[in-house]
Amino acid sequence: MSRIGKLPITIPAGVTVNVSDENVVTVKGALGELTQKVDAKIEVSTEDGVINVKREDDSKRQKSMHGLYRSLVNNMVVGVSKGYEIKLELVGVGYRAELLPGNVLDLVLGFAHHTYLQLPSEVKVEAVSDKRKNPIITLNCIDKQLVGQVAAKIRSFRKPEPYKGKGIKFVGEVLRRKAGKAAAK
């Protein structure tokens, strides 16, 4: 049995879980509501404040789907109760981030032009620029997949390079640095 799939999910206070006949799981909480369609051969049941995910057979596909859907449902429960937050740090001289009206993120990343990114309405963004510190972009959302995808898109504009470490990195991320060109004698 899948080690991840067989773990029960405890439902926190204030969260309601509903499983429909078409195998659609709906999770409602203080922060919002999320839905996920589950594979027909995976059974999701709720009893006594615990969600259990079971599979029909032991085929390879069912084993992988078992763990996947358990993780997706768990992410939904955590998302509607606590939410997800990702922080990005802009490292580089003159790098700036600003939130424009209409949920548009304006990035200055050392190019000859500004980079604009239209963000989904579900993602809450905060851009903080303090003097003598690197700008920090904070992304908040109840959907773990969406907030991760937006963070990856922002990071793709200027990935951290290995020599000086300039670029967009996650806060707390340790970059593997390379030694520069050796000085000539």
Protein Blocks (a to p, Z undefined) as FASTA:
>chain_A
ZZklmpccdddehiacdddfkopacdddfkbccdddddfkbccddeehiacdddfblcfk
lmmmmmmmmmmmmmmmmmmmnopadddddedehiacdddehiiacddehiabdcdddddf
klccdddddehiacddddddfblklmmmmmmmmmmmoccdfklopacddehiacdddddd
dddZZ
